[in-house]
Each structure stands twice: as structure tokens, then as C-alpha cells.
Amino acid sequence: MAEFTMELNDEQKEVRDWLHGFAADVIRPAAAEWDEREETPWPVIQEAAKVGIYSLDFYAQQYFDPTGLGIPMAMEELFWGDAGIALSIVGTGLAAVGVLANGTEEQIGTWIPQMYGDASDVKVAAFCSSEPDAGSDVASLRTRAVYDEAKDEWVLNGTKTWATNGGIANVHVVVAAVDTELGSKGHASFIVPPGTPGLAQGQKFKKHGIRASHTAEVILDNVRIPGSCLLGGKEKLDERLARARERARTGGERVKNAAMATFEASRPAVGAMAVGTARAAYEVALDYAKTREQFGRPIIDNQGVAFQLADMRTQIDAARLLVWRASWMAINGKPFTAAEGSMSKLHASETAKQVTAQAIQILGGNGYTREYPVERMHRDAAIYTIFEGTSEIQRLVIARTLSGMPIR
Ligand SMILES: Cc1cc2nc3c(=O)[nH]c(=O)nc-3n(C[C@H](O)[C@H](O)[C@H](O)COP(=O)(O)OP(=O)(O)OC[C@H]3O[C@@H](n4cnc5c(N)ncnc54)[C@H](O)[C@@H]3O)c2cc1C
């Protein structure tokens, strides 16, 4: 276990500064344009691929940082640059994590490279779990996967929604029910390979924020995929289903399914994204408050403004510490006995919403226009309290974990 320290080591500082440079020089200058265009910023993803930021290797290196701080540090810097573009760069990671968490070595080796492509031909991937009637209530998803034993193929049918990169992805990871009686225990994840007939993009959403990130419905109409595309393989699935059926029959202890475990582990990373957006808005507000003069003095000379900035920075630092704690616990195999992952996401995402709103206030009329970036940052920040589990769901998880009661 790494010794406790509040300081990044030299290697981490080097990576942080390199990422910050990319965020400042490449991402931030492109942010307003891609927000207006509401399109995937392929040239920026390509730049990220060229320098090695858009690759599995990079994320694996950060993930295996023994302090746990590699991923949160990377997320904070990239999202400091711009949330929409950064999500376009890291969105593939959610699908990759789905494969890493549940796939065999062969599946990892086959599919993850196809998710990223290479610098001359970048690709993206999508993780499709949410459905029109299964958002917070993931267990109720209706997409079905039926095994065609004669052909050793799975047949997928259903409609997914809110999929980041849905329809434009080279590889889609789809969560579907193989046994509807078992709720989330009867779910399995599947790879839909590039160009598979029957998978089509539905509506592309016009969003409030993170507009450079593509979000769309994915329609699955008799999508036939080889048996080898079931993540983890059939034998493992059959064993898991048998255990779940036995538990359902005997009322045995509930065990978290793989998808939920992945979400819990990824929540601090979403918290870190929120910290990045909040810090970006705070910095703009601090600079503005020092230079904007009213009544013959900089507006920061007024406690009414300065105290807001003090609160903003305090909340941001508190959020980062919660994110770092959860990330450190996760890499050191410490269970989230007080739902520390959810706590970090809850506090960081609420902080991002609040801090970006305060930043608009400090910039006055300018803050309300698209001439200044805080308006975009505020729109972007609203996503953090929604995706990967809303704030209400995080509170539910925390309250249930702390009380042991089935709070609704
Ligand atoms: C931009 C964007 C990108 C996304 N990317 C992906 C992706 O790549 N892949 C994917 O699978 N999904 C993705 N999602 C989906 C996202 O995870 C869901 O939107 C989220 O889980 C909430 O589900 P919902 O929108 O159906 O809201 P609902 O579940 O309908 O919730 C509506 C409101 O009710 C509240 N609520 C619901 N249940 C309870 C309860 N029990 N107690 C208290 N309050 C409750 C919620 O907190 C919320 O305020 C994305 C969403 C967005 C907006």
C-alpha cells in the first residue's frame, strides 16, 4: 500500500503538467466552436491520439498508478479544458472498462484496440445500458438477448437511449437481459462488432451542455452477434445465472452485479471531471474579480464577492479530497463501507453546479453571454448530477449503506 501523502510525486506532476498543457493549448481554444457545432470533435480526438492521450495504454498507466490518483488527476485536467470535448476523448473509456471488467483476455485483446483505432484513423466506442424506461431503475431494462444455440449466436432486440457515442461508435457494448426474472442479476454485456446489421442510431439529442459529446438512441433490431461476443463467455454466464437463481429461490445474500460494481468504481472519476469544470469556472471568476472595477476598485475588494470565491475554492478542494480518498480506497482494495465513491460523486457534481453558477454571478452580464466561458461551463456542469447515477440515487446509495435499511 502506498504511503499516505497529500503531494503528487514527480512522475504524477509531470503527467499532470503535460495534460494541463494539452487541455490549455488544444482543448480550451476549441471548446466554444464544438459547443456551437454540437458535433464530435474528431480533429481534437485525433490530436489526443497523436500525443498518446487517446489510447488504452494511457488510461491503463493512470489506472495502475498505485496511489489511485492517476485517473482523477487526468480527468480533472482534461475536463478543466472543456467538458464536452473531454467527454469525447474519455467516453470510449466507459465501454473499455465494461470489457476490462467482464471480458476474457481474448475479448480484451480483440475489442479494445478496435474501440480506439489509431492516430491516423481514430474510432470511438459506446456503452449502452440506459433505456427510455430504465434510467435510474437499471434493473428494469427491456433489451433482450436470446441465445440461438444452433448457430451459436446471440440475438439482441431493444432500444437504448442516452448512449454517449451511440451509433457513431465502432464498437458498442450493450447490456441486455438474458433472464428477465432475475432483474439486474439476469443482465449480461455484449460486444456489437463494427458494421453489424440491425444496429442503428436513433434520435441524436440536442443537449443543454457537453454539446461536443454525441449522445443518441441506439436501436437494436434482430442484431445477430457471434457467441464469442458475450463478455466473459457462456460458461461463466451460466454459472452466474445458476447462482442467482439459487439465491432467488433460497432468499440468500444479495451480491452486487458486475455492472453496478463498475459504476461504483467509476463514480470518483466522474467526481474528478466535475472538479475540473468547477476549478475552470472558479479560475475565470477569480481573474475577472481582480480586474473588473466598479465604484473605483476591483470587485474582489468587496467581501460580497471575495467570500463567494473563498467558498467556491473551499468546496472545490473538499470535493477533490473526497474524490482522491475514494480513488485511493479503490486502488488499495478497500471496500466503500460508507459509499465513499458515491459521496465523492455527489459532492463534486453538486459543487460543480453551484460553483459555475456563482462564477456567472461574479462575471455579471458578461457571465451570462457566450463571450465568456463560464456560461458554457455552467451548462456543462449540470450533467454531473445526472449521469452515472443522479444525485438522488447517490444519496440513496449512501443512506442505504450507512443505515443498512432499504430506504426508498
Ligand atoms: C448526456 C448524457 C450522457 C449519457 N451517457 C450514457 C451512456 O453512455 N450510457 C448509458 O447507458 N447511459 C448514459 N446516460 C444515461 C444516464 O445515466 C441517465 O440519464 C441517468 O441514469 C438518469 O436516468 P433517467 O434520465 O432515465 O432519469 P430518471 O431515472 O427517470 O430520473 C428522473 C428524476 O427522478 C429521480 N429519481 C428516480 N428514481 C428515484 C428514487 N428512487 N429516489 C429519488 N429520486 C429518484 C432522479 O434522481 C431524477 O431526478 C447519459 C445521460 C446523459 C444525459
The ligand as an SDF file (V2000), in Angstrom:
LIG
                    3D

 53 58  0  0  0  0  0  0  0  0999 V2000
  -25.5180   13.4430  -21.7500 C   0  0  0  0  0  0  0  0  0  0  0  0
  -25.8150   12.0860  -21.2190 C   0  0  0  0  0  0  0  0  0  0  0  0
  -24.9340   11.0420  -21.4820 C   0  0  0  0  0  0  0  0  0  0  0  0
  -25.2270    9.7600  -21.0230 C   0  0  0  0  0  0  0  0  0  0  0  0
  -24.3810    8.7150  -21.3600 N   0  0  0  0  0  0  0  0  0  0  0  0
  -24.7840    7.4470  -21.1010 C   0  0  0  0  0  0  0  0  0  0  0  0
  -24.0620    6.3410  -21.6390 C   0  0  0  0  0  0  0  0  0  0  0  0
  -23.0230    6.4950  -22.3090 O   0  0  0  0  0  0  0  0  0  0  0  0
  -24.5330    5.0960  -21.4250 N   0  0  0  0  0  0  0  0  0  0  0  0
  -25.6620    4.8600  -20.6910 C   0  0  0  0  0  0  0  0  0  0  0  0
  -26.0520    3.7050  -20.5470 O   0  0  0  0  0  0  0  0  0  0  0  0
  -26.3690    5.9010  -20.1490 N   0  0  0  0  0  0  0  0  0  0  0  0
  -25.9630    7.1690  -20.3440 C   0  0  0  0  0  0  0  0  0  0  0  0
  -26.6930    8.2370  -19.8360 N   0  0  0  0  0  0  0  0  0  0  0  0
  -27.9120    7.9590  -19.0650 C   0  0  0  0  0  0  0  0  0  0  0  0
  -27.8470    8.3960  -17.6250 C   0  0  0  0  0  0  0  0  0  0  0  0
  -27.0620    7.5250  -16.8730 O   0  0  0  0  0  0  0  0  0  0  0  0
  -29.3120    8.5100  -17.1280 C   0  0  0  0  0  0  0  0  0  0  0  0
  -29.8600    9.6570  -17.7320 O   0  0  0  0  0  0  0  0  0  0  0  0
  -29.4110    8.5930  -15.6290 C   0  0  0  0  0  0  0  0  0  0  0  0
  -29.0680    7.3770  -15.0450 O   0  0  0  0  0  0  0  0  0  0  0  0
  -30.8120    9.0070  -15.1570 C   0  0  0  0  0  0  0  0  0  0  0  0
  -31.8020    8.2320  -15.7670 O   0  0  0  0  0  0  0  0  0  0  0  0
  -33.0720    8.9730  -16.4290 P   0  0  0  0  0  0  0  0  0  0  0  0
  -32.5530   10.0420  -17.3120 O   0  0  0  0  0  0  0  0  0  0  0  0
  -33.9420    7.9460  -17.0300 O   0  0  0  0  0  0  0  0  0  0  0  0
  -33.8090    9.6830  -15.2310 O   0  0  0  0  0  0  0  0  0  0  0  0
  -34.9020    9.0140  -14.2420 P   0  0  0  0  0  0  0  0  0  0  0  0
  -34.3650    7.7480  -13.7000 O   0  0  0  0  0  0  0  0  0  0  0  0
  -36.2170    8.9950  -14.9190 O   0  0  0  0  0  0  0  0  0  0  0  0
  -34.9340   10.0950  -13.0740 O   0  0  0  0  0  0  0  0  0  0  0  0
  -35.7110   11.3030  -13.1510 C   0  0  0  0  0  0  0  0  0  0  0  0
  -35.6120   12.0090  -11.7960 C   0  0  0  0  0  0  0  0  0  0  0  0
  -36.1890   11.1610  -10.7830 O   0  0  0  0  0  0  0  0  0  0  0  0
  -35.2670   10.9560   -9.7410 C   0  0  0  0  0  0  0  0  0  0  0  0
  -35.4320    9.6150   -9.1880 N   0  0  0  0  0  0  0  0  0  0  0  0
  -35.5560    8.4340   -9.8590 C   0  0  0  0  0  0  0  0  0  0  0  0
  -35.6500    7.4090   -9.0060 N   0  0  0  0  0  0  0  0  0  0  0  0
  -35.5790    7.9480   -7.7470 C   0  0  0  0  0  0  0  0  0  0  0  0
  -35.6130    7.4150   -6.4430 C   0  0  0  0  0  0  0  0  0  0  0  0
  -35.7190    6.0920   -6.2390 N   0  0  0  0  0  0  0  0  0  0  0  0
  -35.4930    8.2550   -5.3990 N   0  0  0  0  0  0  0  0  0  0  0  0
  -35.3600    9.5830   -5.6020 C   0  0  0  0  0  0  0  0  0  0  0  0
  -35.3050   10.1540   -6.8190 N   0  0  0  0  0  0  0  0  0  0  0  0
  -35.4180    9.3410   -7.8770 C   0  0  0  0  0  0  0  0  0  0  0  0
  -33.8990   11.1140  -10.4060 C   0  0  0  0  0  0  0  0  0  0  0  0
  -32.8800   11.4080   -9.4590 O   0  0  0  0  0  0  0  0  0  0  0  0
  -34.1690   12.2660  -11.3620 C   0  0  0  0  0  0  0  0  0  0  0  0
  -34.0780   13.4750  -10.6740 O   0  0  0  0  0  0  0  0  0  0  0  0
  -26.3780    9.5330  -20.2510 C   0  0  0  0  0  0  0  0  0  0  0  0
  -27.2490   10.5910  -19.9660 C   0  0  0  0  0  0  0  0  0  0  0  0
  -26.9960   11.8480  -20.4550 C   0  0  0  0  0  0  0  0  0  0  0  0
  -27.9800   12.9450  -20.1690 C   0  0  0  0  0  0  0  0  0  0  0  0
  1  2  1  0
  2  3  1  0
  2 52  2  0
  3  4  2  0
  4  5  1  0
  4 50  1  0
  5  6  2  0
  6  7  1  0
  6 13  1  0
  7  8  2  0
  7  9  1  0
  9 10  1  0
 10 11  2  0
 10 12  1  0
 12 13  2  0
 13 14  1  0
 14 15  1  0
 14 50  1  0
 15 16  1  0
 16 17  1  0
 16 18  1  0
 18 19  1  0
 18 20  1  0
 20 21  1  0
 20 22  1  0
 22 23  1  0
 23 24  1  0
 24 25  2  0
 24 26  1  0
 24 27  1  0
 27 28  1  0
 28 29  2  0
 28 30  1  0
 28 31  1  0
 31 32  1  0
 32 33  1  0
 33 34  1  0
 33 48  1  0
 34 35  1  0
 35 36  1  0
 35 46  1  0
 36 37  1  0
 36 45  1  0
 37 38  2  0
 38 39  1  0
 39 40  1  0
 39 45  2  0
 40 41  1  0
 40 42  2  0
 42 43  1  0
 43 44  2  0
 44 45  1  0
 46 47  1  0
 46 48  1  0
 48 49  1  0
 50 51  2  0
 51 52  1  0
 52 53  1  0
M  END
$$$$
